[in-house]
Amino acid sequence: MPTLRPLAVPLSCALACLAFGAHAATPKAPATPAKVMSMQEIIDASKPSDWRALDPANTLYMDLANGHRVVIELAPHFSPKHVANARTFAKEGYWNGLAIVRSQDNFVVQWGDPDSDDQAKRKPLGGAIKKLPAEFTSRDASLTKTWTRLPDVDGWAPQVGFADGFPAGHDPKAGTYWMAHCYGAVGAGRNEAADSSDATELYVVTGQSPRQLDRNMSMIGRVVQGMEWLSTIPRGPGAMGFFEKPEQRVGIASIKLASDVPAAERTNLELMRTESAVFKQLVESRRNRRDAFYKVQAHHIDLCNVPLPVREAKS
């Protein structure tokens, strides 16, 4: 009877089998998941170059009669003529002594001349331009250079993101940009005609973002500090939240350009650069919340829910 002999095993296979056997005998330890940074940790790890100082020539200080200050960053690349008028009004003291005339819940707070509809009583416009064009969209090339697009779709614009540090919509086919009506956005009130605003009456969004107003209003900037002093003003009892009696209004002591305020009296702030890598990291941390409280990740963020970090400037 023939003798059965073991099959010869090539050395390479034997070594491989030994390696496999050793691997099987010693299972790999599970990889430690990478630590997810919170928004505050991302901000704390940022570099000075990730921040920009507010330009005093493009910053308004609204000092209310109750002693509170609201800081507004102007947006000349979106509506240059309206911003130019706002600068003129601030330099000439147009808003000094006027008032917040309207507070409509979940919508806007508006300020200006309570007698604006009375030709005999209304405050003169001084050196400002009396007739402005509608500036609903912009083709300013500098907006393209600073454009940071969000990865998510938006119902109000072909693309959304940040341009010149402001939340904005973008139509790449038309080559236009416009500031979005996010919380804190400041626009120029108007009547029915598109070119009926002169930047004397301004409003700030204090409620759920009314994005239907995008591309229908001339936007001049946004509040970067002091929104709590505007969003908590009681609702006006009149139609659309207008105050019916002078004593219901919140007085404005002054609105000045920061560049016209002595350095010692300025509110020195800096904002995170929205074109920086750290800002994109921050956006992603808010798109997909990975801290223990959240059980489901959204893989999406609304433009107006992206935080824009502001901090006291470091000396």
C-alpha positions as CSV (number, residue, x, y, z in Angstrom):
1,M,0.0,0.0,0.0
2,P,1.4,3.4,-0.9
3,T,2.5,5.6,1.9
4,L,0.8,8.9,2.3
5,R,3.3,11.8,2.6
6,P,2.6,15.3,3.8
7,L,2.5,17.9,1.0
8,A,5.5,20.1,0.9
9,V,4.7,23.7,2.0
10,P,6.7,26.5,0.3
11,L,8.7,28.5,2.8
12,S,7.0,31.8,1.7
13,C,3.6,30.3,2.6
14,A,4.8,29.0,5.8
15,L,6.1,32.3,6.9
16,A,2.9,34.0,5.8
17,C,0.9,31.4,7.7
18,L,3.0,31.9,10.8
19,A,2.5,35.7,10.5
20,F,-1.3,35.2,10.1
21,G,-1.4,32.8,13.0
22,A,0.5,35.4,15.2
23,H,-1.9,38.1,14.0
24,A,-4.9,36.0,14.7
25,A,-3.6,35.1,18.1
26,T,-3.0,38.7,19.1
27,P,-6.0,40.9,18.0
28,K,-5.3,44.5,17.2
29,A,-6.3,47.0,19.9
30,P,-9.2,49.3,18.7
31,A,-7.9,52.6,17.5
32,T,-8.5,55.5,19.9
33,P,-10.9,57.9,18.2
34,A,-9.5,61.3,17.5
35,K,-10.5,64.0,20.0
36,V,-13.2,66.2,18.6
37,M,-12.5,69.9,19.3
38,S,-15.4,72.1,20.6
39,M,-16.0,75.5,19.1
40,Q,-14.4,77.1,22.1
41,E,-11.3,74.9,21.8
42,I,-11.0,75.8,18.1
43,I,-11.2,79.5,19.0
44,D,-8.6,79.0,21.8
45,A,-6.2,77.2,19.4
46,S,-6.5,79.9,16.7
47,K,-3.6,82.1,15.7
48,P,-3.5,85.9,15.7
49,S,-3.5,85.8,11.9
50,D,-6.9,84.1,12.0
51,W,-8.4,87.4,13.3
52,R,-8.9,90.9,12.0
53,A,-9.5,94.1,13.8
54,L,-12.6,96.2,13.1
55,D,-11.8,99.1,10.8
56,P,-12.7,102.3,12.7
57,A,-13.6,104.0,9.4
58,N,-16.2,101.3,8.8
59,T,-17.5,101.0,12.4
60,L,-20.5,102.8,14.0
61,Y,-21.0,103.2,17.7
62,M,-24.7,103.6,18.5
63,D,-24.8,104.9,22.1
64,L,-28.3,104.7,23.5
65,A,-29.7,107.2,25.9
66,N,-29.8,104.4,28.6
67,G,-26.0,104.2,28.5
68,H,-25.7,101.0,26.4
69,R,-23.5,100.8,23.3
70,V,-24.2,98.9,20.1
71,V,-21.3,98.3,17.7
72,I,-22.1,98.0,13.9
73,E,-19.7,97.0,11.2
74,L,-20.4,98.7,7.9
75,A,-20.3,96.8,4.6
76,P,-19.2,99.2,1.8
77,H,-18.5,96.4,-0.7
78,F,-22.2,95.4,-0.6
79,S,-23.9,98.9,-0.7
80,P,-21.3,101.6,-1.2
81,K,-23.6,104.6,-1.6
82,H,-25.8,103.7,1.3
83,V,-22.7,103.2,3.5
84,A,-21.3,106.5,2.3
85,N,-24.6,108.2,3.4
86,A,-24.5,106.5,6.8
87,R,-20.9,107.7,7.3
88,T,-22.1,111.2,6.5
89,F,-25.0,111.0,8.9
90,A,-22.7,109.8,11.6
91,K,-20.1,112.5,11.0
92,E,-22.7,115.3,11.0
93,G,-24.6,113.9,14.0
94,Y,-27.9,113.3,12.1
95,W,-29.0,110.5,14.4
96,N,-28.0,112.2,17.6
97,G,-31.1,112.8,19.7
98,L,-33.4,110.7,17.5
99,A,-34.9,107.3,18.6
100,I,-35.7,103.7,18.1
101,V,-39.2,104.0,16.6
102,R,-40.2,100.4,16.1
103,S,-39.8,97.0,17.7
104,Q,-41.7,94.2,16.0
105,D,-41.4,90.8,17.7
106,N,-39.6,88.1,15.8
107,F,-38.7,90.6,13.1
108,V,-36.8,93.9,13.4
109,V,-36.0,96.9,15.5
110,Q,-35.9,100.2,13.5
111,W,-34.5,103.6,14.3
112,G,-34.6,107.1,12.6
113,D,-36.5,110.4,12.7
114,P,-39.9,110.0,14.3
115,D,-41.0,113.1,12.3
116,S,-39.7,111.8,9.0
117,D,-43.1,111.9,7.3
118,D,-43.7,115.6,8.3
119,Q,-41.9,117.8,5.8
120,A,-42.1,120.8,8.2
121,K,-40.6,118.9,11.1
122,R,-38.3,116.3,9.6
123,K,-34.6,116.6,10.3
124,P,-32.5,117.9,7.3
125,L,-30.2,115.5,5.6
126,G,-27.2,117.8,5.6
127,G,-24.4,116.8,3.3
128,A,-25.8,113.3,2.5
129,I,-27.0,112.3,-1.0
130,K,-30.8,112.9,-1.2
131,K,-31.5,110.2,-3.8
132,L,-29.8,106.8,-3.7
133,P,-30.1,103.9,-6.2
134,A,-31.3,100.5,-4.9
135,E,-28.2,98.4,-3.9
136,F,-29.8,95.0,-3.5
137,T,-26.8,93.1,-5.0
138,S,-23.1,93.7,-5.7
139,R,-20.5,92.8,-8.2
140,D,-17.6,94.1,-6.2
141,A,-14.5,92.0,-7.2
142,S,-13.3,92.1,-3.6
143,L,-16.2,89.9,-2.5
144,T,-15.0,87.2,-4.9
145,K,-11.6,87.2,-3.3
146,T,-12.9,86.7,0.2
147,W,-15.8,84.3,-0.7
148,T,-16.0,81.2,1.5
149,R,-18.8,78.9,0.3
150,L,-20.8,76.6,2.7
151,P,-21.1,73.0,1.5
152,D,-24.9,72.9,2.0
153,V,-27.8,73.7,-0.3
154,D,-29.9,76.8,0.5
155,G,-33.5,77.6,-0.4
156,W,-32.8,81.3,-0.9
157,A,-29.7,81.4,-3.1
158,P,-27.8,79.2,-5.6
159,Q,-24.8,79.4,-3.2
160,V,-24.4,80.7,0.4
161,G,-21.3,81.5,2.4
162,F,-19.3,84.4,3.7
163,A,-18.0,87.4,1.7
164,D,-15.9,90.1,3.3
165,G,-16.8,88.5,6.7
166,F,-20.6,88.9,6.2
167,P,-23.1,86.0,5.6
168,A,-24.1,86.3,2.0
169,G,-25.8,84.7,-1.0
170,H,-24.1,84.3,-4.4
171,D,-25.4,83.8,-7.9
172,P,-22.3,82.6,-9.9
173,K,-24.1,82.9,-13.2
174,A,-25.0,86.5,-12.6
175,G,-21.8,87.2,-10.7
176,T,-23.7,88.9,-7.9
177,Y,-23.4,88.8,-4.1
178,W,-25.9,90.0,-1.5
179,M,-25.9,90.1,2.3
180,A,-28.3,87.7,3.9
181,H,-31.0,88.8,6.4
182,C,-29.4,86.9,9.4
183,Y,-29.9,87.8,13.0
184,G,-28.0,91.1,13.6
185,A,-28.0,92.2,9.9
186,V,-28.6,96.0,9.4
187,G,-30.5,97.3,6.4
188,A,-31.9,100.6,5.1
189,G,-35.7,100.9,5.3
190,R,-37.6,101.9,2.2
191,N,-41.1,102.4,0.8
192,E,-42.5,100.5,-2.1
193,A,-40.2,101.9,-4.8
194,A,-36.8,100.1,-4.9
195,D,-34.9,103.3,-4.8
196,S,-36.8,105.0,-2.0
197,S,-34.3,104.5,0.8
198,D,-31.7,107.2,1.8
199,A,-30.2,105.3,4.8
200,T,-31.8,107.7,7.4
201,E,-34.0,104.9,8.7
202,L,-32.1,101.7,9.5
203,Y,-33.3,98.4,10.9
204,V,-31.7,95.4,12.5
205,V,-33.0,91.8,12.3
206,T,-33.9,90.7,15.8
207,G,-36.0,87.5,15.0
208,Q,-36.0,84.4,12.8
209,S,-34.0,85.3,9.7
210,P,-36.5,86.8,7.2
211,R,-34.5,85.6,4.1
212,Q,-37.4,86.6,1.8
213,L,-36.0,90.1,2.1
214,D,-32.7,89.1,0.5
215,R,-32.1,91.0,-2.7
216,N,-35.0,93.3,-1.8
217,M,-33.3,95.7,0.5
218,S,-30.0,97.6,0.6
219,M,-28.0,96.1,3.4
220,I,-25.3,98.3,5.1
221,G,-23.8,96.1,7.8
222,R,-24.3,94.0,10.9
223,V,-24.2,94.4,14.7
224,V,-21.1,92.7,16.1
225,Q,-21.7,93.7,19.8
226,G,-24.7,94.8,21.7
227,M,-27.6,92.9,20.1
228,E,-28.9,92.2,23.6
229,W,-29.8,95.9,24.0
230,L,-31.9,95.8,20.8
231,S,-33.5,92.4,20.8
232,T,-34.9,92.9,24.2
233,I,-36.7,96.1,23.5
234,P,-40.4,95.6,24.2
235,R,-42.7,95.3,21.2
236,G,-44.3,98.6,20.0
237,P,-48.1,98.6,20.4
238,G,-48.8,100.1,17.0
239,A,-49.1,98.4,13.6
240,M,-45.9,96.6,12.7
241,G,-44.5,97.3,16.1
242,F,-44.2,101.1,15.9
243,F,-44.3,103.1,19.1
244,E,-47.3,105.4,19.3
245,K,-46.1,107.7,22.1
246,P,-42.7,109.5,22.5
247,E,-42.1,108.0,25.9
248,Q,-42.3,104.5,24.5
249,R,-39.3,105.0,22.3
250,V,-35.7,104.3,23.2
251,G,-33.6,107.4,22.7
252,I,-30.3,107.5,20.8
253,A,-27.7,109.7,22.5
254,S,-25.4,109.5,19.4
255,I,-24.3,107.4,16.5
256,K,-20.7,108.1,15.6
257,L,-17.9,106.6,13.4
258,A,-15.4,104.8,15.6
259,S,-12.7,106.8,13.8
260,D,-14.2,110.0,15.2
261,V,-14.2,108.7,18.8
262,P,-11.0,109.1,20.9
263,A,-9.0,105.9,21.0
264,A,-9.4,105.6,24.8
265,E,-13.2,105.6,24.3
266,R,-13.4,103.0,21.6
267,T,-14.6,99.4,21.9
268,N,-11.7,97.5,20.4
269,L,-12.9,94.2,18.9
270,E,-11.6,91.7,16.4
271,L,-13.4,89.2,14.3
272,M,-12.4,85.8,13.0
273,R,-11.5,85.8,9.4
274,T,-14.2,83.9,7.5
275,E,-11.7,83.0,4.7
276,S,-9.4,81.3,7.2
277,A,-8.9,77.5,7.7
278,V,-9.8,77.7,11.3
279,F,-13.2,79.3,10.4
280,K,-13.9,76.3,8.1
281,Q,-13.0,74.0,10.9
282,L,-15.4,75.9,13.2
283,V,-18.2,75.6,10.6
284,E,-17.7,71.9,10.4
285,S,-17.9,71.6,14.1
286,R,-21.3,73.2,14.0
287,R,-22.5,71.3,11.0
288,N,-21.9,68.0,12.8
289,R,-22.2,68.3,16.5
290,R,-20.1,65.4,18.1
291,D,-20.3,66.3,21.7
292,A,-22.1,63.8,24.0
293,F,-25.4,65.6,24.0
294,Y,-26.1,65.0,20.3
295,K,-27.1,61.5,19.2
296,V,-27.7,62.3,15.5
297,Q,-25.5,64.4,13.3
298,A,-27.2,66.8,10.9
299,H,-24.6,66.9,8.1
300,H,-26.0,70.4,7.3
301,I,-26.0,73.9,8.6
302,D,-28.2,76.9,7.8
303,L,-26.2,80.0,6.8
304,C,-27.7,82.1,9.6
305,N,-26.8,79.5,12.2
306,V,-23.1,79.8,11.5
307,P,-21.5,81.7,14.5
308,L,-19.2,84.6,13.7
309,P,-16.7,84.8,16.6
310,V,-16.0,88.3,18.0
311,R,-13.7,89.0,20.9
312,E,-12.0,91.9,22.6
313,A,-8.8,92.8,20.8
314,K,-5.7,91.6,22.5
315,S,-3.3,94.4,23.4
